[in-house]
Amino acid sequence: MMSVNQKLFQRKKEDFVCAHCAARVRGDGYTNHCPECLWSRHVDVRPGDRQERCRGMMRPVALTPHKKGMALVHRCMHCGAERKNRTHKRDNVAAVMQLSADNAGGGFTPLEI
């Protein structure tokens, strides 16, 4: 059980190099995926805590409605865990549209960008 003092979200402003496409990403404290290729990394148990031991790459597999817009669904290529993360205004529009089109076709097509 979580104590009263534990936060559900811990904002961490971190820059990183995408382990999938090598894009240099400037974090804003809410950045949790590469805005170029949409891939992520399995690093959090709770958003921002960096306590997940898996560290696997998380492939964007779907786009789903979110109360504040749209969310990407990421699936860890190592352990299979799935997480939803809101899209960001800096996300590559073509990559988001491709993911949406892939989902509309009824199946998952690997995203190649």
N, C-alpha and C positions, 0 to 999 in steps of 0.2 A: 504494500500500500504506500502511496506517495504521501510524504509529510506536507504540512501546510506551507512550509518554506520553499519547497521545490517548485520551480517554474515549469510549465508545460513547454514553453518556447524560450530558447536562449539565443538572442541575436548575436551573431558573430560576423563581423565585417572582414572577410578574407578574400584575397585575390588568389587565383589558381590557374594552372595550365591544364586544360582538358586532357584527361588520359585517353580519350577516344580520338579526338581530331586535332589535338595540340593547339587549339585556340587559346590565346591569353584572355582570361576572364577577370574583369574587375568586379569584385563582390560589393554589394551594398548592404550587407547584413541580413538580407533575405534571399540571396542568390543560392540556389540549391541544385542547379543544373547548368550545363553549358548553353548559352543562348544561340550558338551556331548550329550544333548538331543535336541538341536537346538531351544528350546523355547525362547521367548523374553518377554518383558514387555512393555506395551503401556505407555511410559513416555515422549515422545518428540512430540512437534508440528512440529518443524524443528530439524533435527539431532543434538543431543547434548544439546538442550536448557532445557530439563527436565521440560517443561511448560505444558505438557498434564495432565489434571485432571483425566482422565479415570483410569489409572493405572491397567487396566485389563491384564490378561495373554494373550500372543499372540502365538497361535499354528502355527507351520510350516505346511503349507498346499500344497506347491508346490515348485518346483525348476525350474528356468527359465534362459535363456541365459542373460548375462550382457556383456557390452562392455569390461569389464576386467575379464571375467570368467563366473561364475554362481552366481545367486542370489536366496536367499530363499524368498518365499512369506509367510508372517505371517498374520494371521487373528485374530483380537482381539476377545476373547471369551465373552467380556462384551458388546462392542459397535458395533462390526462387521467391524471396519476399517481394511483395508489391507495396508501393507507396504512391500516394497522390500528392502532386505539387502544383500549385497555381502557375499558370503561364505568366510570363513577365513581358512588359512592354518592349524590352530589348530582344526578345526571342525572334529568331529568323522566321519571318512570315512564311516563306516557301517551305521550310521544314515542318512548320505546324500544319500548313495546308496539305502537305504530302502525307503526314501522319493521319490527318482527318480523312483523306481520300482512301488511304489503305484500310482504315477501319470501316468506311462506308461500303467497301467491297466485300465485307463479311469475313475477312481473314486478315492475318497479320503478314505484311510484307516487310522484310528488313529495310530499314531506312539507310540509304546510302547517300551521303552528302560529302 
